Amino acid sequence: ATWIPEDIITNFILDLIDASFYARRDLKAHYSDVTGEWNIENKSCDRNTIAVTSTYGTNRANAYRLIEDALNLRDTKIFDYN
């Protein structure tokens, strides 16, 4: 989704997770022309909210990881080792 502006992606994420004041100030989606990948900066500011860990993610793959994987066209993989 390189054709979607960074601010549109950022605003989508902030609205989706109902981000806190601090997250709205600091969290940003950034596309790197060098690596060709999307990155969500400052994910730690709202990483333990219900929206991030339950509504749109899990404790093992939170919403930020799922969104980054989707933006970068990667499958999200979680492995259980017995």
TORSEMAR-735618 format. One record per residue (C-alpha): x, y, z; residue number from 1. Coordinates in Angstrom, 1 decimal, padded with zeros to 4 digits. Layout:
% TORSEMAR-735618
ATOM     east    north       up   pos
ATOM        X        Y        Z   NUM
...
% end
This chain:
% TORSEMAR-735618
ATOM     east    north       up   pos
ATOM    000.0    000.0    000.0     1
ATOM    002.8    002.4   -000.9     2
ATOM    000.3    004.7   -002.7     3
ATOM   -001.6    005.5    000.5     4
ATOM   -000.1    008.5    002.3     5
ATOM    001.6    007.9    005.7     6
ATOM   -000.8    010.3    007.5     7
ATOM   -003.8    008.4    006.2     8
ATOM   -002.4    005.1    007.6     9
ATOM   -001.5    006.8    010.9    10
ATOM   -005.0    008.3    011.3    11
ATOM   -006.6    004.9    010.5    12
ATOM   -004.6    003.2    013.2    13
ATOM   -005.2    005.9    015.7    14
ATOM   -009.0    005.8    015.1    15
ATOM   -009.1    002.0    015.0    16
ATOM   -007.5    001.5    018.4    17
ATOM   -009.1    004.7    019.9    18
ATOM   -005.6    005.8    020.8    19
ATOM   -004.7    007.8    023.9    20
ATOM   -003.6    011.4    023.9    21
ATOM    000.1    010.3    024.1    22
ATOM   -000.3    007.8    021.3    23
ATOM   -002.0    010.3    019.1    24
ATOM    000.9    012.6    019.6    25
ATOM    003.7    010.1    019.2    26
ATOM    002.5    007.1    017.1    27
ATOM    003.3    007.3    013.4    28
ATOM    003.2    005.0    010.4    29
ATOM    006.3    005.4    008.2    30
ATOM    007.2    003.9    004.9    31
ATOM    010.9    003.5    004.1    32
ATOM    011.8    003.9    000.4    33
ATOM    015.2    002.2    001.3    34
ATOM    013.8   -001.0    002.8    35
ATOM    010.4   -000.9    001.1    36
ATOM    008.7   -001.6    004.4    37
ATOM    006.1    000.0    006.6    38
ATOM    006.9    000.6    010.3    39
ATOM    004.8    001.9    013.1    40
ATOM    006.9    004.1    015.3    41
ATOM    006.4    004.5    019.1    42
ATOM    004.1    001.4    019.4    43
ATOM    004.9    001.1    023.0    44
ATOM    002.8    004.1    024.1    45
ATOM   -000.5    002.1    023.8    46
ATOM    000.7   -001.5    023.6    47
ATOM   -001.3   -002.9    026.5    48
ATOM   -004.8   -001.5    025.8    49
ATOM   -007.7   -003.7    025.3    50
ATOM   -008.1   -002.6    021.7    51
ATOM   -004.5   -003.5    020.9    52
ATOM   -004.3   -006.8    022.8    53
ATOM   -007.9   -008.1    022.6    54
ATOM   -010.2   -006.3    020.1    55
ATOM   -007.8   -006.1    017.2    56
ATOM   -005.0   -008.4    018.3    57
ATOM   -004.0   -010.9    020.9    58
ATOM   -001.3   -011.0    023.6    59
ATOM    000.9   -013.0    021.2    60
ATOM    000.3   -010.8    018.1    61
ATOM   -001.0   -007.4    019.0    62
ATOM   -002.8   -005.0    016.7    63
ATOM    000.4   -003.2    015.7    64
ATOM    002.1   -006.3    014.6    65
ATOM   -000.9   -007.5    012.6    66
ATOM   -001.2   -004.0    010.9    67
ATOM    002.5   -003.9    010.1    68
ATOM    002.3   -007.4    008.7    69
ATOM   -000.7   -006.5    006.6    70
ATOM    000.9   -003.3    005.3    71
ATOM    004.0   -005.3    004.4    72
ATOM    002.0   -008.2    002.8    73
ATOM    003.5   -010.6    005.3    74
ATOM    001.7   -013.6    006.9    75
ATOM    001.5   -013.4    010.7    76
ATOM    002.9   -016.6    012.1    77
ATOM    002.8   -017.8    015.7    78
ATOM    004.4   -021.0    016.7    79
ATOM    003.8   -023.2    019.8    80
ATOM    006.7   -025.4    020.9    81
ATOM    005.9   -028.4    023.1    82
% end
